[in-house]
Amino acid sequence: MAFVLASLLLIGTAGCAKTVQADVVKSDKARITTPAVDKADQATAVEGNNSFAFAMYQALRQTSGNLFYSPYSISQALAMTFAGARGDTATSMAKALYFTLPQERLHPAFNSIDLELGRRGQGAKGKDQQPFKLHVANAIWGQRDFTFLAPFLDILAQHYGAGL
C-alpha cells in the first residue's frame, strides 16, 4: 500500500513540473463528446472515486501539516494507465483504485464525468458572481521509442481526449 500511495503522490505532483516540449503519440480517433453512459455506471464510477478519495485521505492524514491533494485527478490519471493494464496488474489496480466496472464501461464513465465537470462551470456564477471554468489537466507520459498498442491509444483519445 505504501508503494501505491508513493506512486500516486508522484503522479499527482508530476503535472506541477515545468512543461517540456515532446513528441506526442496519439490515436487519430476523436474524443467522444456525448458518451452513451448508463447513469448507474456513472454513479458506480463516482462511488468508486469517492471510496478511493476517502481511503487515500485516511493514509495521507497521518502526516502532520496542511494537506492538499486532488483524488479525482489522481484517479483519472491512473484510469488512463489502467486502460493498458491486463492480468494481475489490472486486478491489483482495480482493487487499489476502487474500480468495479469492467474497462469497457469504466472509461466511458470517466469521460462522462469529466465532460460533466467541464460543463458545470460554463455560465455558472462563482462566489464573486463571475463565471468560472474548470480545467482538469492530467497527462501520462510514455517511454520514448516504445510502441503503444492502437487500442490503448484509442481509449486515451476517445475517453480522455489525450495521447502520450
C-alpha positions in Angstrom: 0.0 0.0 0.0 2.9 2.4 0.8 4.2 1.8 -2.7 0.8 2.6 -4.3 0.5 5.8 -2.2 4.0 6.9 -3.1 3.3 6.3 -6.8 0.0 8.2 -6.5 1.7 11.1 -4.9 4.4 11.1 -7.6 1.8 11.1 -10.3 -0.3 13.7 -8.6 2.7 16.1 -8.5 4.0 15.3 -11.9 1.9 18.0 -13.6 3.5 20.6 -11.3 6.8 20.4 -13.1 7.9 22.7 -15.9 6.4 21.8 -19.3 8.9 20.4 -21.8 8.0 20.1 -25.5 7.9 16.5 -26.6 6.6 14.3 -29.3 3.0 13.2 -28.8 1.8 9.7 -29.8 -1.9 9.5 -30.1 -4.8 7.9 -31.9 -6.4 9.6 -34.9 -9.8 9.0 -33.3 -11.7 12.0 -31.9 -12.9 12.3 -28.3 -16.4 11.1 -27.7 -18.2 14.3 -26.5 -21.6 12.7 -26.0 -20.8 9.4 -24.4 -23.7 7.0 -24.1 -23.2 6.1 -20.4 -25.8 4.4 -18.2 -26.5 6.6 -15.2 -25.9 3.6 -13.0 -22.3 3.2 -14.5 -21.6 6.9 -13.9 -22.9 6.6 -10.3 -20.7 3.5 -9.8 -17.6 5.3 -11.1 -18.4 8.3 -8.8 -18.8 6.0 -5.8 -15.5 4.3 -6.6 -13.8 7.7 -6.9 -15.3 8.7 -3.5 -14.1 5.5 -1.8 -10.6 5.9 -3.3 -10.6 9.6 -2.1 -11.5 8.6 1.5 -9.1 5.7 1.6 -6.3 7.9 0.3 -7.2 10.7 2.8 -7.0 8.2 5.6 -3.5 7.3 4.6 -2.3 10.8 3.9 -3.8 12.4 7.0 -1.2 10.6 9.2 1.3 13.3 8.1 1.3 16.5 10.1 0.7 19.9 8.5 -1.6 21.0 5.8 -2.9 18.6 3.2 -3.9 19.3 -0.4 -4.5 16.6 -3.0 -6.8 16.0 -5.9 -8.2 12.5 -5.6 -10.2 12.9 -8.8 -7.1 13.9 -10.8 -5.1 11.0 -9.4 -7.9 8.6 -10.1 -8.4 9.9 -13.6 -4.7 9.8 -14.4 -4.4 6.2 -13.1 -7.6 5.2 -15.0 -5.7 6.3 -18.1 -2.9 3.9 -17.3 -5.4 1.3 -16.3 -6.5 1.2 -19.9 -3.3 -0.5 -20.8 -3.2 -2.9 -17.8 -4.1 -6.6 -18.1 -4.0 -9.7 -15.9 -2.7 -9.4 -12.3 -1.7 -5.7 -12.8 -5.3 -4.8 -13.9 -6.7 -6.8 -11.0 -4.4 -5.1 -8.5 -5.0 -1.6 -9.9 -8.8 -2.1 -9.9 -8.7 -3.1 -6.3 -6.5 -0.3 -5.1 -8.4 2.4 -7.1 -11.9 1.0 -6.3 -12.7 0.4 -10.0 -15.6 -2.0 -10.0 -16.8 -1.5 -13.6 -15.2 -3.5 -16.4 -12.8 -1.5 -18.6 -15.2 -1.2 -21.5 -17.7 0.7 -19.2 -15.2 2.4 -16.8 -13.5 4.6 -19.4 -16.8 5.9 -20.9 -18.0 6.6 -17.4 -14.8 8.6 -16.7 -15.3 10.5 -19.9 -18.9 11.3 -18.9 -17.8 12.6 -15.5 -15.0 14.7 -17.0 -17.3 16.3 -19.6 -19.9 17.0 -16.9 -17.4 18.7 -14.6 -16.3 20.8 -17.5 -19.9 21.9 -18.3 -20.7 22.7 -14.7 -18.7 25.9 -14.8 -19.9 27.2 -18.1 -22.1 30.2 -17.4 -22.2 29.4 -13.7 -21.5 32.2 -11.2 -18.8 31.7 -8.6 -18.6 33.3 -5.2 -17.7 36.7 -6.8 -20.6 36.3 -9.3 -18.1 35.7 -12.2 -18.3 32.6 -14.3 -15.6 30.0 -13.6 -14.0 27.4 -15.8 -12.7 24.1 -14.5 -9.6 22.7 -16.3 -8.6 19.2 -15.4 -5.1 18.8 -16.8 -4.0 15.2 -16.5 -1.4 13.6 -18.7 0.5 10.5 -18.9 3.9 10.0 -20.5 5.2 7.0 -22.3 8.7 5.7 -22.8 10.4 7.1 -25.9 10.8 4.5 -28.7 8.2 2.2 -27.1 5.4 1.0 -29.3 2.0 1.5 -27.7 -0.9 -0.6 -28.9 -3.6 1.2 -31.0 -6.5 0.1 -28.8 -4.8 1.7 -25.8 -4.2 4.9 -27.7 -7.8 4.8 -28.9 -9.2 4.7 -25.4 -7.0 7.6 -24.3 -8.2 9.7 -27.3 -11.9 8.8 -27.2 -12.5 8.9 -23.5 -9.8 11.3 -22.1 -9.0 13.5 -25.1 -5.4 12.5 -24.6 -2.3 11.0 -26.2 1.1 10.1 -24.8 
